[in-house]
Amino acid sequence: MHLTKRSALAALAAMMLSGTAMADTITVYTSYEEDEAAAFLEEAKKALPDIDVNMLRLSTGDLAARIIAEKANPQHDVLWGFAVTSMVNPEILEGLEAYKPAGIDQVPERFRDPDGKWFAVTGYMAALCVNNERLKDKGLKMPTSWADLTDPSFKDEVVMPNPASSGTGYIQINSLLQLMGEEKGWEFLDKLDKNVAQYIKSGSRPCNAASAGEYTVGASFGLRAVKNIEEGYPITLVVPSEGAGNEMEANALVAASKNKDAAKRFLDWTLSEQAANAYYDWKAIVTVPGGKMPERFTSAGLPDDVSKVLFPVDFKAAAEERSRIIQTWQEKYER
């Protein structure tokens, strides 16, 4: 009888442990690049060894489609590093639950959803890659702004990402339209287009083309320029004086999650100093205090405080107007 009772207690304990293990397993959907996501997850597991994190990584567009397709029966607990311009899609936003993680008050309000459904911890920013040698050979002046690139001297010396296929390309175009207003913005893009040799279906390749000396200026994003400078290419990183267009990458709690305690602990970790330091190995924009931008970033030309050079993007408007803006752009400039 005593053995039977002991067996029953052991079985009950096993059931409780099994339940705990299930409660501490979460599924995270992310659009971080594979190497970024792996590095960040490694740090998260050090801080949260009792949480088993299953991660699915897809591109922003593919992940958005999957979330919408699964919205009647979500298969994830957390959204992590997901573009804000996709996060604010009503079909995605309705599946999120407001949560106020530890440390959220230290994140500037403009990087948080007013209703508390998401908060952005990282992001990327537009930047120009200028080939110093070609600039000198062509007798051109170092550009400091988008406006400088409309000077006739830069004809066929500029390459840009195609906004229909590149998120970096879209944030560049959209920020100029938001800055100037639609009418003046399209007039400006007409002038800029006259100097653009080609539009490339990638956010990084314009910088690579300029780095290789094929063109003088490649409109790209900050970290691509930093990496190319580190690799020894003769380029200068220029943040346009009008302000750098940017996309933020946000985190959120899924309302249908059955593992909310663990999911919330994971979201709390994404605002920790440990997380901030991990982000700074990969990201030009980090909204979480406590980390420090690497010296290799600042020596390449990024400012110590990038928040001072970011254009204040209206992410909701950028999301709502994306299809119309891209269609107009394609009709006017795609070739």
Sequence and secondary structure as in RCSB ss.txt:
>XXXX:A:sequence
MHLTKRSALAALAAMMLSGTAMADTITVYTSYEEDEAAAFLEEAKKALPDIDVNMLRLSTGDLAARIIAEKANPQ
HDVLWGFAVTSMVNPEILEGLEAYKPAGIDQVPERFRDPDGKWFAVTGYMAALCVNNERLKDKGLKMPTSWADLT
DPSFKDEVVMPNPASSGTGYIQINSLLQLMGEEKGWEFLDKLDKNVAQYIKSGSRPCNAASAGEYTVGASFGLRA
VKNIEEGYPITLVVPSEGAGNEMEANALVAASKNKDAAKRFLDWTLSEQAANAYYDWKAIVTVPGGKMPERFTSA
GLPDDVSKVLFPVDFKAAAEERSRIIQTWQEKYER
>XXXX:A:secstr
 HHHHHHHHHHHHHHHHHHHHHHTEEEEEE S HHHHHHHHHHHHHH TT EEEEEE  HHHHHHHHHHTTTS  
 SEEEEEEHHHHT HHHHTTEE    TTGGGS GGGB TTSS EEEEEEEEEEEEEHHHHHHTT     STGGGG
SGGGTT EEEE TTT HHHHHHHHHHHHHH HHHHHHHHHHHHTTEEEEES SSHHHHHHHTTSSSEEEEEHHHH
HHHHHTT  EEEE  TT B EEEEEEEEETT S HHHHHHHHHHTTSHHHHHHHTTT SEE STT    HHHHHH
T  S GGGTB    HHHHHHTHHHHHHHHHHHH  
